[in-house]
Amino acid sequence: MPNPKRPRIIAIANQKGGVGKTTTAINLGAALAKSDRSVLLVDIDPQGNASTGLGISRADRTLTTYDIVLGDASIGDAVVRTSVPNLSIIPATTDLSSADIELMANEKRSFLLHDALRQPAMEGLGFDYVLIDCPPSLNLLTINALVSAHAIVVPLQTEFFALEGLSQLMLTLRDVRSSANPDLRIDGIVLTMSDNRNNLARQVEQDARNTLGDLVFDTVIPRNVRLSEAPSYAMPVLDYDPASRGSEAYIDLARELLSRTEATRKEPV
């Protein structure tokens, strides 16, 4: 019997809203699951959009990431299976909105998610990847995600000021590395909502590649109506329309992420 292994924990983060963060968390998770990896999506956005987008009803959110962060529930008890084979989720509710205030007096407030996700018991759950869908802000919940993660994937919309908005996140990453998680790395920056017919989108992509080099994934996520429609049907675009450009792009992104990460999986985590 193979030795159990700890999953690779990846935070999907960008403090700017509307950049395709939750779309990336859902569909990258589904694409990894369809690549025969066991994936856990941890929804720490109080809006709970990742949970809704994967068809988890409010009635099925009896235990959530709020309970995990407060230490009132174990990871295993809070995991909910989705309709996608190999993809599970720990859902979120608006209860998380008050987490910043409730946790402020806790001396370990930045390490609560870390302690939950990095515990030895995670090995027995059999996950290969844990994806954390972060809120669109650099609040305490996002800091918890960065402290707990081995790496970060940053969705970056191909629009004006995109790179300027990235600078604050990079400063936060530097602070987390220097204080709490020195091994945190960037697995990649994924360009989202791209319209190749648009001169500005092409210019932003070129600027990003010139500035950030190999950190930028080769795969670009297009602006695609099927990607926008899929959440209203509570499913990833890979199930809603497998032949769509959006579905094909996330399959390519999963392949690229696997090629970047699994070459280094022998490194201690």
C-alpha positions in Angstrom: 0.0 0.0 0.0 1.5 3.4 -0.9 2.4 5.8 1.8 -0.2 8.5 2.4 0.8 11.9 1.3 -0.1 15.4 2.1 -1.9 17.4 -0.6 -0.4 20.4 -2.3 -2.3 23.5 -1.1 -2.8 26.3 -3.6 -4.5 29.6 -2.8 -6.4 31.1 -5.7 -6.1 34.8 -4.8 -6.3 38.3 -6.0 -7.6 41.2 -3.9 -9.4 42.7 -6.9 -12.9 41.4 -7.4 -14.3 40.3 -10.8 -11.1 38.8 -12.2 -12.3 35.2 -12.6 -11.0 34.0 -9.2 -14.0 31.8 -8.3 -14.4 30.7 -11.9 -10.8 29.6 -11.9 -11.1 27.8 -8.5 -14.2 25.8 -9.7 -13.0 25.0 -13.2 -9.3 24.4 -12.4 -10.5 22.1 -9.6 -12.8 20.2 -12.0 -10.1 19.9 -14.6 -7.6 18.5 -12.1 -10.3 16.1 -10.9 -10.9 14.9 -14.5 -7.1 14.4 -14.7 -7.5 11.7 -12.0 -6.4 13.9 -9.1 -8.4 14.0 -5.9 -9.2 17.7 -5.2 -10.7 19.5 -2.3 -11.9 23.1 -2.8 -12.0 25.2 0.3 -14.4 28.1 0.0 -13.3 31.0 2.3 -15.2 33.7 0.5 -18.2 34.8 2.6 -20.2 35.1 -0.6 -20.0 31.4 -1.0 -20.0 31.6 -4.8 -17.8 28.6 -5.3 -20.2 26.5 -3.1 -23.2 27.7 -5.1 -21.4 27.2 -8.4 -20.9 23.6 -7.5 -24.5 23.0 -6.5 -24.1 22.9 -2.7 -27.4 24.1 -1.3 -27.7 26.1 1.8 -29.3 23.2 3.6 -26.2 21.1 2.8 -23.8 23.7 4.4 -24.3 22.4 8.0 -20.5 22.5 8.6 -18.5 25.2 6.7 -15.1 26.8 6.6 -16.3 29.1 9.4 -16.5 26.0 11.7 -13.0 24.9 10.5 -11.4 28.3 11.2 -13.0 28.5 14.6 -11.9 25.0 15.4 -15.4 23.7 15.9 -15.3 21.0 13.2 -12.7 18.7 11.6 -11.8 18.8 8.0 -13.2 15.3 7.4 -16.6 16.1 8.9 -17.0 19.3 6.8 -16.1 17.8 3.4 -19.1 17.7 1.0 -18.9 15.7 -2.3 -19.9 17.5 -5.4 -21.4 16.1 -8.6 -17.9 16.0 -10.2 -16.1 12.8 -9.4 -12.9 13.4 -7.4 -13.9 16.9 -6.5 -15.1 17.8 -3.0 -15.7 21.1 -1.2 -15.8 22.6 2.2 -18.5 25.2 1.6 -18.9 28.7 2.9 -21.7 30.9 4.2 -22.1 34.6 5.1 -21.0 33.5 8.7 -17.5 34.1 7.5 -18.2 37.8 7.2 -17.7 38.2 10.9 -14.6 36.0 11.1 -12.2 38.9 11.0 -13.7 40.5 14.1 -14.2 37.3 16.0 -10.6 36.1 15.4 -8.8 39.4 16.1 -8.2 38.5 19.7 -6.8 35.1 18.9 -3.0 35.1 19.1 -2.9 32.4 16.3 -5.4 34.2 14.2 -3.3 34.0 11.0 -2.5 30.3 11.5 -6.0 28.8 12.1 -6.5 27.5 8.5 -2.9 26.4 8.4 -3.3 24.3 11.5 -6.5 22.7 10.0 -5.1 22.0 6.5 -1.5 21.0 7.5 -2.4 18.6 10.2 -1.3 14.9 9.8 -4.9 13.8 9.5 -5.1 15.4 6.1 -2.9 12.5 4.8 -5.7 10.0 5.4 -8.2 11.9 3.4 -6.4 11.1 0.2 -6.5 14.5 -1.5 -3.8 15.4 -4.1 -4.6 19.1 -4.3 -6.4 21.6 -2.0 -7.5 24.7 -3.8 -8.6 27.7 -1.6 -11.0 30.2 -3.1 -10.1 33.5 -1.4 -12.3 36.5 -0.9 -11.6 39.6 -3.1 -9.6 41.4 -0.4 -6.4 41.1 1.6 -8.2 40.5 4.9 -7.5 38.0 7.7 -9.2 35.1 5.7 -6.9 35.7 2.8 -3.9 35.9 5.1 -4.9 32.6 6.6 -5.0 31.1 3.1 -1.5 32.4 2.2 -0.1 31.2 5.5 -1.5 27.7 4.9 -0.7 27.4 1.2 2.3 25.9 -0.4 1.7 28.1 -3.4 -0.6 30.7 -5.0 -2.2 31.0 -8.4 -3.2 34.5 -9.3 -6.0 35.2 -11.8 -5.2 38.4 -13.6 -7.8 40.0 -15.9 -6.5 41.4 -19.1 -7.6 45.0 -18.5 -6.0 48.4 -17.9 -4.4 48.8 -14.4 -4.3 45.0 -14.0 -0.5 45.0 -13.3 -0.8 47.9 -10.9 -3.4 46.0 -8.9 -1.1 43.1 -8.7 1.6 45.1 -6.8 -0.3 45.1 -3.5 -0.7 41.4 -3.6 3.0 40.9 -4.2 3.8 43.1 -1.2 1.5 41.0 0.9 3.2 37.8 -0.4 6.5 39.2 0.6 5.2 40.0 4.1 3.8 36.5 4.5 7.0 35.0 3.4 9.1 37.0 5.8 6.9 36.4 8.8 4.9 33.2 8.6 5.4 31.1 5.5 8.9 31.4 4.0 8.3 28.5 1.5 5.3 30.1 -0.1 5.8 30.2 -3.9 3.9 31.4 -6.9 2.8 28.5 -9.1 1.7 30.9 -11.8 -0.3 33.9 -12.9 -3.2 33.1 -15.2 -4.6 35.7 -17.6 -8.4 35.7 -17.6 -11.3 37.2 -19.5 -9.1 37.7 -22.6 -10.6 38.8 -25.9 -7.8 38.4 -28.5 -9.8 40.7 -30.8 -9.2 43.6 -28.4 -5.9 45.5 -28.7 -5.9 46.4 -25.0 -6.2 42.7 -24.0 -3.2 41.8 -26.3 -1.2 44.7 -24.9 -1.9 43.8 -21.3 -0.9 40.2 -22.0 2.4 41.3 -23.6 3.1 43.7 -20.7 2.4 40.9 -18.2 4.8 38.5 -20.0 7.4 41.1 -20.3 7.2 42.1 -16.7 6.6 38.7 -15.0 8.2 36.3 -17.5 7.7 32.6 -16.8 5.4 33.3 -13.9 2.6 33.8 -16.4 1.0 30.6 -17.6 1.1 30.0 -21.3 -2.6 29.2 -21.1 -4.9 32.2 -21.4 -8.6 32.0 -20.3 -10.8 33.6 -22.9 -13.9 35.7 -22.3 -16.5 33.0 -23.0 -20.2 33.1 -22.6 -20.3 29.4 -21.5 -18.0 30.2 -18.6 -20.5 32.9 -17.5 -23.5 30.6 -17.9 -22.2 27.5 -16.1 -22.5 28.8 -12.5 -26.3 29.4 -13.0 -26.6 25.7 -13.7 -24.5 24.9 -10.6 -21.8 23.1 -12.6 -18.3 23.6 -13.9 -18.1 24.6 -17.5 -16.3 21.3 -18.2 -19.6 19.6 -17.5 -21.9 22.3 -18.8 -20.2 22.5 -22.2 -17.1 20.3 -22.5 -16.5 21.5 -26.1 -16.5 25.2 -25.2 -13.4 27.4 -25.5 -13.6 28.0 -21.7 -13.6 24.3 -20.9 -10.7 23.6 -23.2 -8.7 26.5 -21.7 -9.1 25.2 -18.1 -8.1 21.7 -19.2 -5.0 23.2 -20.7 -4.4 25.2 -17.5 -4.7 22.0 -15.4 -2.2 20.3 -17.6 0.2 23.2 -17.3 -0.2 23.4 -13.6 0.5 19.7 -13.2 3.6 19.9 -15.3 4.8 22.8 -13.1 4.0 21.3 -9.7 4.4 17.5 -10.0 8.0 17.8 -11.2 8.7 19.3 -7.8 6.4 17.0 -5.7 9.5 15.1 -4.4 10.4 18.3 -2.5 9.4 18.4 1.2 6.1 20.1 1.8 
